[in-house]
Amino acid sequence: MGIILKKITKTYKEGQIEKHALIDIDLEIEEGSFVAIMGESGSGKTTLLNLIGLIDEVTSGKIIVDSKDVTALSPAKKTEYRKNNIGFIFQDFNLIDSLNVEENIMLPLIMSNYSKNEIYDKVNDVAKRIGIESLINYYPMQISGGEKQRAAIARAVICNPKILLADEPTGALDTKNAKIIMDLFVEINNQGQTILLVTHSPYIASYAKEVVFLKDGSIFSQKRRENKNRNDFYNELLSVILY
Ligand SMILES: Nc1ncnc2c1ncn2[C@@H]1O[C@H](COP(=O)(O)OP(=O)(O)OP(=O)(O)O)[C@@H](O)[C@H]1O
């Protein structure tokens, strides 16, 4: 699914004070892209992801997905759009504390047409892939931050969303597990899913095909990986950050 952002502005109001989180963002995300969003803390990365995921509302501008203005949908249609198209990995995981890991991961499939056995098979497959198969009977409060993050990733990818939105998905992970997740994202993206990922890490961003840099709510640079190897792309990203 391709996404076009047209003059997106997001202003938060705190009493009399207006905070411009995003200002006139124009961005085209082709179907099958893998885009990393980088920028300093407070530059608007999470806001951008939340707007695309329709969990926050634009102040002005349009978000066009497959030729449809999704910002104009009714609340019920927005929920339906999210359910049918979007997988979201939140910065603070958003696992449900009263459900164990297995139940959390299977949540997006509960309303699907899959049989119980198919659902358990899918949960087992993805949990194994991400290395948390031994934790599926534990509750979120019994596992570490990195394990929670991996459970949240499993939940987001289990129903093969057309668009995967990931906010710092490797922030709580060690290098080995971050690499497992990024390899999984590359595989998912190779199957045609569009991925948008927020990260502070140029190493993580170097897995993407394109990197968008935000500064004070505006895009200040965009880099494409094209046929560069990951190390060269990493160095290019580093030069933008250090500039
Ligand atoms: N709900 C809100 N109410 C008021 N201001 C907000 C709200 N959400 C975000 N902001 C402000 O909007 C700006 C952009 O925030 P955002 O969370 O998008 O930045 P970010 O680049 O994701 O930061 P970080 O890397 O620290 O997560 C910041 O100045 C932030 O304080």
PDBQT file of the ligand as one rigid body, heavy atoms in Angstrom, charges set to zero:
ROOT
HETATM    1  N1  LIG A 301       0.074  14.670  23.189  1.00  0.00    +0.000 N 
HETATM    2  C1  LIG A 301       0.897  15.711  23.102  1.00  0.00    +0.000 A 
HETATM    3  N2  LIG A 301       0.583  16.904  23.667  1.00  0.00    +0.000 NA
HETATM    4  C2  LIG A 301       1.402  17.970  23.576  1.00  0.00    +0.000 A 
HETATM    5  N3  LIG A 301       2.591  17.948  22.934  1.00  0.00    +0.000 NA
HETATM    6  C3  LIG A 301       2.966  16.791  22.360  1.00  0.00    +0.000 A 
HETATM    7  C4  LIG A 301       2.151  15.614  22.408  1.00  0.00    +0.000 A 
HETATM    8  N4  LIG A 301       2.774  14.610  21.737  1.00  0.00    +0.000 NA
HETATM    9  C5  LIG A 301       3.941  15.143  21.299  1.00  0.00    +0.000 A 
HETATM   10  N5  LIG A 301       4.054  16.436  21.660  1.00  0.00    +0.000 N 
HETATM   11  C6  LIG A 301       5.165  17.356  21.332  1.00  0.00    +0.000 C 
HETATM   12  O1  LIG A 301       5.357  17.314  19.937  1.00  0.00    +0.000 OA
HETATM   13  C7  LIG A 301       6.756  17.309  19.619  1.00  0.00    +0.000 C 
HETATM   14  C8  LIG A 301       7.090  16.054  18.816  1.00  0.00    +0.000 C 
HETATM   15  O2  LIG A 301       6.947  14.923  19.665  1.00  0.00    +0.000 OA
HETATM   16  P1  LIG A 301       7.239  13.429  19.176  1.00  0.00    +0.000 P 
HETATM   17  O3  LIG A 301       6.896  12.506  20.295  1.00  0.00    +0.000 OA
HETATM   18  O4  LIG A 301       6.596  13.209  17.867  1.00  0.00    +0.000 OA
HETATM   19  O5  LIG A 301       8.828  13.499  18.972  1.00  0.00    +0.000 OA
HETATM   20  P2  LIG A 301       9.856  12.304  18.699  1.00  0.00    +0.000 P 
HETATM   21  O6  LIG A 301      10.752  12.779  17.595  1.00  0.00    +0.000 OA
HETATM   22  O7  LIG A 301       9.134  11.028  18.477  1.00  0.00    +0.000 OA
HETATM   23  O8  LIG A 301      10.654  12.274  20.070  1.00  0.00    +0.000 OA
HETATM   24  P3  LIG A 301      11.408  11.029  20.836  1.00  0.00    +0.000 P 
HETATM   25  O9  LIG A 301      12.563  10.657  19.962  1.00  0.00    +0.000 OA
HETATM   26  O10 LIG A 301      11.852  11.680  22.120  1.00  0.00    +0.000 OA
HETATM   27  O11 LIG A 301      10.403   9.939  21.035  1.00  0.00    +0.000 OA
HETATM   28  C9  LIG A 301       7.490  17.435  20.946  1.00  0.00    +0.000 C 
HETATM   29  O12 LIG A 301       7.780  18.779  21.170  1.00  0.00    +0.000 OA
HETATM   30  C10 LIG A 301       6.477  16.908  21.952  1.00  0.00    +0.000 C 
HETATM   31  O13 LIG A 301       6.679  17.512  23.217  1.00  0.00    +0.000 OA
ENDROOT
TORSDOF 0
